[in-house]
Amino acid sequence: MSEHNVKTQFVVCINNDNYSASLEVRKIYQDIPDTKAAEHHLIRVIDESQEDYLYPESHFVTIELPKAAESVFSLSA
């Protein structure tokens, strides 16, 4: 399956230890698919610097947004 066909996923930050300038606890981020990062238990998100970076997946929890909210949080909107 191509990464472009992967359903858009969102995560909420639950821990910003060692990344307090880059991540906000309780903030919703869009998960940018990265299969190589996932193999190393990392997740790619656009952080507070407005750039995409890798962070430990343990710092996030996947959430499901209502359809109406997905367009607001989606990077492609």
C-alpha positions as CSV (number, residue, x, y, z in Angstrom):
1,M,0.0,0.0,0.0
2,S,1.3,3.4,-0.9
3,E,1.8,5.9,1.8
4,H,-0.4,8.3,-0.1
5,N,-3.3,5.9,0.3
6,V,-3.0,5.6,4.1
7,K,-5.9,7.1,6.0
8,T,-5.0,10.4,7.7
9,Q,-4.3,9.8,11.4
10,F,-4.2,12.3,14.2
11,V,-2.4,12.0,17.5
12,V,-2.4,13.9,20.7
13,C,0.8,14.7,22.6
14,I,0.8,13.2,26.1
15,N,4.4,13.7,27.0
16,N,6.9,16.4,25.9
17,D,9.8,15.4,28.1
18,N,13.1,16.6,26.4
19,Y,11.0,18.4,23.7
20,S,9.2,21.1,25.7
21,A,10.0,23.8,23.1
22,S,8.9,21.6,20.2
23,L,5.8,19.8,21.5
24,E,2.8,20.9,23.5
25,V,1.0,18.4,25.8
26,R,-2.7,18.0,24.9
27,K,-2.1,19.4,21.4
28,I,-3.4,17.5,18.4
29,Y,-0.9,16.8,15.6
30,Q,-1.3,15.1,12.2
31,D,0.7,11.9,11.9
32,I,2.8,12.1,8.7
33,P,3.2,8.5,7.5
34,D,6.8,7.3,7.7
35,T,7.2,3.5,7.6
36,K,11.0,3.6,8.2
37,A,10.5,5.8,11.3
38,A,7.7,3.5,12.6
39,E,10.2,0.6,12.5
40,H,12.2,2.5,15.1
41,H,9.1,3.4,17.2
42,L,9.2,7.0,16.0
43,I,6.4,9.2,14.7
44,R,6.7,12.1,12.3
45,V,4.7,15.3,13.1
46,I,4.8,19.0,12.2
47,D,5.9,20.5,15.5
48,E,5.9,24.0,16.9
49,S,8.7,25.0,14.6
50,Q,6.4,24.3,11.7
51,E,8.8,21.6,10.4
52,D,8.3,17.9,10.4
53,Y,10.4,16.0,12.9
54,L,10.6,12.5,14.4
55,Y,9.6,11.9,18.0
56,P,9.2,8.8,20.2
57,E,5.8,7.3,19.5
58,S,5.4,6.9,23.3
59,H,4.9,10.7,23.5
60,F,1.6,10.4,21.5
61,V,-1.7,8.6,21.5
62,T,-3.6,8.0,18.2
63,I,-7.1,9.6,18.3
64,E,-10.1,9.5,16.0
65,L,-11.6,12.9,15.1
66,P,-15.1,13.5,14.0
67,K,-15.3,13.9,10.2
68,A,-16.1,17.6,10.5
69,A,-13.0,18.2,12.6
70,E,-10.6,16.3,10.3
71,S,-10.7,19.0,7.7
72,V,-9.7,21.6,10.2
73,F,-6.7,19.6,11.5
74,S,-5.6,18.2,8.2
75,L,-2.4,19.5,6.6
76,S,-4.0,19.3,3.2
77,A,-6.9,21.6,4.1
